[in-house]
Amino acid sequence: MAKQASNGENHSVAKPPPTPSPLRFSKFFQPNMRILVTGGAGFIGSHLVDKLMENEKNEVIVADNFFTGTKENLKKWIGHPRFELIRHDVTEPLLVEVDQIYHLACPASPIFYKYNPVKTIKTNVIGTLNMLGLAKRVGARILLTSTSEVYGDPLVHPQDESYWGNVNPIGVRSCYDEGKRVAETLMFDYHRQHGIEIRVARIFNTYGPRMNIDDGRVVSNFIAQAVRGEPLTVQAPGTQTRSFCYVSDMVDGLIRLMEGENTGPINIGNPGYIRDP
């Protein structure tokens, strides 16, 4: 796992962040850290939950509408006293008391986000607004998983965080690409205007256990073709490069970003690009 350097901008804060629960500063009783993971039943989200639950001082709440996620990914934690699962769509407000929010909710596979593009952009925009409103109310720190797709069809390789991208705002992928760009805008506007503590991660191609074999992305396509005994093919052989990151490294990067002092955006991926066969 590798993180590329931040663009170094000084994001001024207009006001101090909201104060969390007084219990957080109690002299005699230190409560568990209450962490909300939206999209926590998905591929990356469920691995993040696994890692967070390893810490006995964490209480984890997962909110997921199960559009792409599944309870199967969380079965080892269902019934655990420090774990709570809520069937919830982030386009609707959620009222919980938490200290940190990992906002992962959004279909990331082209097959799924093109199936309902309006729902996808609503998830990115309204869902992020709802989570920022929650963070403002309870004084929580919030991390957004954005995407390398904010760079669009990049003309620069590799992309660092200062690159503004080459984006098509009206294409069939724009519900996801532009949705994440708006989500980033909302994060930084809430940070500047309301003092919300934010972290923004731009994640690259992630692979590992619990991937949906039918999600249409390159690694799952290769596996599916191999299982069926078909030749491995891509659209433009030898011309495309991708940054691949194993899911445990991705989760480690997200937690380090949340616990650190860097607001971001931070690329989390692999600086070594692999050329498609």
C-alpha positions in Angstrom: 0.0 0.0 0.0 1.3 3.5 -0.8 0.0 6.9 -0.3 1.0 9.7 -2.6 1.8 13.1 -1.2 -0.9 15.7 -0.4 -1.2 18.8 -2.6 0.0 20.8 0.3 -2.9 23.4 0.3 -3.7 25.0 3.6 -7.4 24.5 4.1 -8.3 27.2 6.7 -11.0 26.5 9.2 -13.5 29.3 9.8 -14.6 28.0 13.2 -13.5 25.3 15.7 -15.0 21.9 15.2 -18.2 20.9 17.0 -17.7 19.6 20.5 -18.3 15.8 20.9 -20.0 14.2 23.8 -18.7 15.4 27.3 -18.1 11.7 28.0 -15.2 11.8 25.6 -13.3 14.0 28.1 -14.4 12.3 31.3 -11.7 11.9 34.0 -13.2 8.8 35.5 -14.9 6.9 32.7 -13.5 6.5 29.2 -16.3 5.2 26.9 -15.7 3.1 23.8 -15.1 4.8 20.5 -18.4 4.6 18.6 -17.8 4.3 14.9 -20.3 4.4 12.1 -19.5 2.7 8.8 -21.9 3.4 6.0 -21.7 0.8 3.3 -20.2 -1.5 5.9 -21.7 -4.7 4.4 -19.9 -4.1 1.1 -16.5 -5.4 -0.1 -14.1 -2.8 1.4 -16.6 -1.8 4.1 -16.8 -5.3 5.6 -13.0 -5.6 5.7 -12.9 -2.2 7.4 -15.4 -3.5 10.0 -13.3 -6.6 10.6 -10.3 -4.4 11.4 -12.1 -1.9 13.6 -13.7 -4.7 15.6 -10.3 -6.1 16.4 -9.9 -3.2 18.8 -11.8 -4.0 22.0 -12.4 -0.2 22.6 -14.4 0.2 19.4 -18.1 -0.1 19.0 -19.1 -0.4 15.4 -22.4 0.5 13.8 -23.0 -0.5 10.2 -25.6 1.3 8.0 -26.2 -0.4 4.7 -29.2 -0.8 2.3 -27.8 -4.0 0.9 -27.9 -2.9 -2.7 -24.4 -4.3 -3.3 -23.5 -5.4 0.2 -24.6 -8.5 2.0 -25.1 -9.7 5.6 -22.9 -12.7 4.7 -19.9 -10.3 4.8 -20.7 -9.4 8.4 -21.9 -12.8 9.7 -19.0 -13.2 12.2 -20.1 -10.0 14.0 -23.9 -10.3 14.1 -24.9 -10.7 17.7 -21.6 -9.3 19.1 -22.2 -6.8 21.9 -19.9 -4.2 20.3 -21.6 -4.5 16.9 -24.8 -3.1 15.5 -26.3 -3.5 12.0 -28.9 -1.2 10.6 -30.7 -1.6 7.3 -30.6 2.0 6.2 -30.3 4.1 3.0 -28.0 7.1 3.5 -30.2 9.3 1.3 -32.5 9.4 4.4 -31.3 11.0 7.6 -29.7 8.8 10.3 -29.8 9.8 14.0 -27.1 8.0 16.0 -24.5 9.1 18.5 -21.0 8.4 17.1 -17.4 9.7 17.4 -16.2 8.8 13.9 -17.9 8.2 10.5 -16.4 6.2 7.7 -18.7 7.1 4.8 -18.3 4.4 2.2 -21.9 4.0 1.0 -22.1 4.0 -2.8 -22.0 1.4 -5.5 -18.5 1.4 -7.0 -18.9 -1.1 -9.9 -19.9 0.3 -13.3 -22.5 -2.5 -13.6 -24.2 -1.4 -10.4 -23.9 2.4 -10.6 -25.1 2.5 -14.3 -28.1 0.4 -13.3 -29.6 3.3 -11.5 -27.5 6.4 -12.2 -29.9 8.8 -10.5 -29.8 6.8 -7.3 -26.0 6.7 -7.5 -25.7 10.5 -7.7 -28.3 10.9 -5.0 -26.3 8.6 -2.8 -23.1 10.6 -3.4 -24.7 14.0 -2.9 -27.7 13.6 -0.5 -26.0 10.7 1.3 -22.9 12.8 1.9 -25.0 15.8 3.0 -26.8 13.6 5.5 -23.6 12.2 6.9 -22.0 15.7 7.2 -25.1 16.9 9.0 -24.8 14.0 11.4 -21.1 14.8 11.9 -22.0 18.4 12.6 -24.7 17.5 15.1 -22.6 15.1 17.2 -19.1 16.5 16.6 -17.8 13.5 14.8 -14.8 13.2 12.5 -15.9 12.0 9.1 -13.9 10.2 6.3 -15.2 10.1 2.8 -14.0 7.3 0.4 -13.8 9.2 -2.9 -12.2 7.6 -5.9 -9.5 7.9 -8.5 -12.4 8.4 -11.0 -12.5 12.1 -9.9 -9.5 12.4 -12.3 -11.7 11.3 -15.2 -9.7 10.1 -18.2 -6.4 11.4 -17.0 -3.8 13.0 -19.2 -1.2 12.7 -16.5 0.3 9.5 -15.2 0.5 8.8 -12.3 -2.0 11.3 -10.9 -1.1 13.2 -7.7 -3.6 15.0 -5.6 -2.9 18.4 -7.2 -4.1 17.2 -10.6 -7.6 18.5 -11.4 -8.4 15.8 -13.9 -9.9 15.4 -17.4 -13.6 14.8 -16.7 -16.7 14.2 -18.8 -19.6 15.7 -16.8 -22.3 14.2 -18.9 -21.1 10.7 -19.8 -22.6 7.4 -18.6 -20.1 7.2 -15.8 -20.6 10.8 -14.6 -23.2 9.8 -12.0 -20.3 8.2 -10.1 -17.4 10.4 -11.1 -19.2 13.7 -10.7 -21.1 12.5 -7.7 -17.8 11.8 -5.9 -16.4 15.2 -7.0 -19.5 16.9 -5.5 -19.1 14.8 -2.4 -15.6 16.1 -2.0 -16.8 19.7 -2.5 -19.4 19.2 0.3 -16.8 17.8 2.6 -14.4 20.8 2.2 -17.2 23.4 2.4 -18.5 21.9 5.6 -14.9 21.9 6.9 -14.4 25.5 6.0 -17.8 26.8 7.0 -18.7 24.7 10.0 -15.3 23.4 11.3 -16.2 19.7 10.7 -13.1 17.5 11.0 -12.9 15.7 7.6 -10.7 13.2 5.9 -10.9 12.5 2.1 -9.4 9.4 0.6 -9.2 8.8 -3.2 -9.1 5.0 -3.5 -7.8 3.2 -6.6 -8.5 -0.3 -7.9 -9.0 -2.6 -4.9 -9.1 -6.4 -5.0 -9.3 -9.3 -2.5 -11.7 -11.6 -0.8 -15.4 -10.8 -1.0 -15.2 -9.1 -4.3 -18.3 -9.5 -6.4 -17.3 -11.7 -9.2 -19.9 -10.1 -11.5 -19.0 -6.4 -10.8 -17.5 -5.9 -14.2 -14.0 -4.8 -13.1 -10.8 -6.1 -14.4 -9.7 -8.4 -11.6 -13.1 -10.0 -11.1 -13.5 -10.3 -14.9 -10.2 -12.2 -15.2 -11.1 -14.5 -12.3 -14.5 -15.2 -13.9 -13.0 -15.9 -17.3 -10.4 -18.2 -15.7 -13.1 -20.1 -13.8 -15.1 -20.5 -17.0 -12.0 -21.6 -19.0 -12.2 -18.6 -21.3 -9.2 -16.6 -22.6 -8.3 -13.6 -20.6 -9.2 -10.5 -22.6 -9.5 -6.7 -22.1 -10.9 -4.1 -24.5 -7.6 -2.6 -25.6 -4.8 -5.2 -24.9 -1.5 -3.7 -23.8 -2.7 -0.1 -23.8 -4.2 0.4 -20.3 -2.5 0.6 -17.0 -4.0 0.3 -13.6 -3.0 0.8 -9.9 -4.0 -2.2 -7.9 -4.3 -2.3 -4.1 -5.0 -5.3 -1.9 -8.0 -4.7 0.3 -6.1 -5.1 3.7 -3.7 -2.4 2.6 -6.6 -0.2 1.6 -8.2 -0.6 5.0 -4.9 0.1 6.7 -4.6 3.3 4.7 -8.2 4.4 5.6 -7.6 3.9 9.3 -4.3 5.7 9.2 -5.9 8.6 7.4 -8.8 8.8 9.9 -6.4 8.7 12.9 -3.9 11.1 11.4 -3.8 14.9 11.0 -3.9 15.1 7.2 -7.2 16.3 5.9 -6.5 15.1 2.4 -7.4 14.4 -0.3 -5.0 11.5 -0.2 -4.6 8.9 -2.9 -4.6 5.4 -1.5 -3.4 2.9 -4.1 -0.1 1.7 -5.5 2.5 3.9 -7.2 3.5 1.0 -9.4 1.1 0.8 -12.4 0.4 -2.6 -14.0 -0.2 -2.8 -17.7 -3.2 -4.9 -18.9 -2.3 -8.0 -20.8 
